[in-house]
Amino acid sequence: MYCDWDGKVPILACSSCGEEGCWPMVVRISVTEKVVSWADFEQPHRAEWEYRDLTFRFDLTEYEASLVKAARSM
């Protein structure tokens, strides 16, 4: 299923069917020279659920290393 969330990406999918468009949690991911930020969280089917204060910031080097480690374990 293709869904457009205005540049946001799904980080969670429906726990029942696994389809990312069914019940997603989406977030805007931005990358600078040193930091990866996850912000602007949204559950598209529940606009009243607000996550305005929720932001995660990761060191870019550690973030990339974690992605490589996760890919190797698949």
C-alpha positions as CSV (number, residue, x, y, z in Angstrom):
1,M,0.0,0.0,0.0
2,Y,1.4,3.4,-0.9
3,C,0.6,6.3,1.4
4,D,1.7,9.9,1.3
5,W,2.4,11.5,4.7
6,D,3.8,14.9,3.5
7,G,7.4,13.8,3.7
8,K,7.1,11.8,6.9
9,V,8.0,8.2,7.1
10,P,6.4,5.3,9.0
11,I,8.2,4.0,12.0
12,L,5.5,1.7,13.2
13,A,2.8,-0.3,11.4
14,C,-0.4,-1.9,12.4
15,S,0.1,-4.5,15.1
16,S,-2.6,-6.8,13.6
17,C,-1.9,-6.9,9.9
18,G,1.6,-5.3,9.6
19,E,0.5,-2.9,6.9
20,E,2.1,0.5,7.4
21,G,-0.9,2.3,6.0
22,C,-3.4,0.6,8.2
23,W,-2.4,2.1,11.6
24,P,1.0,3.9,11.2
25,M,3.0,6.2,13.4
26,V,4.8,8.6,11.1
27,V,7.6,11.0,11.8
28,R,9.6,13.7,10.0
29,I,13.3,12.7,10.0
30,S,15.9,15.4,9.4
31,V,19.7,15.0,9.1
32,T,22.4,17.6,9.6
33,E,26.2,17.1,9.6
34,K,26.1,15.7,13.1
35,V,22.6,15.0,14.2
36,V,19.5,13.0,13.1
37,S,16.2,14.3,14.5
38,W,12.9,12.6,14.7
39,A,10.1,15.1,15.2
40,D,6.6,16.0,14.2
41,F,5.2,12.6,15.1
42,E,1.7,11.8,13.9
43,Q,-0.9,9.0,14.0
44,P,-2.8,10.0,10.8
45,H,-6.0,8.3,11.8
46,R,-6.2,10.1,15.2
47,A,-5.5,13.8,14.6
48,E,-6.5,14.5,18.1
49,W,-3.6,12.6,19.5
50,E,-0.8,15.2,19.9
51,Y,2.9,14.5,20.1
52,R,4.2,18.1,19.8
53,D,6.7,17.8,22.5
54,L,8.1,14.5,21.4
55,T,11.5,14.9,19.6
56,F,14.4,12.4,19.5
57,R,17.9,13.5,18.5
58,F,20.7,11.0,17.7
59,D,24.4,11.5,17.0
60,L,24.7,10.9,13.3
61,T,27.8,8.5,13.6
62,E,26.0,6.4,16.2
63,Y,22.8,6.4,14.2
64,E,24.5,5.2,11.0
65,A,26.4,2.5,13.0
66,S,23.1,1.3,14.5
67,L,21.5,1.0,11.0
68,V,24.5,-1.0,9.7
69,K,24.3,-3.3,12.7
70,A,20.5,-3.8,12.3
71,A,20.9,-4.5,8.5
72,R,23.6,-7.2,9.3
73,S,21.3,-8.9,11.8
74,M,18.4,-9.3,9.2
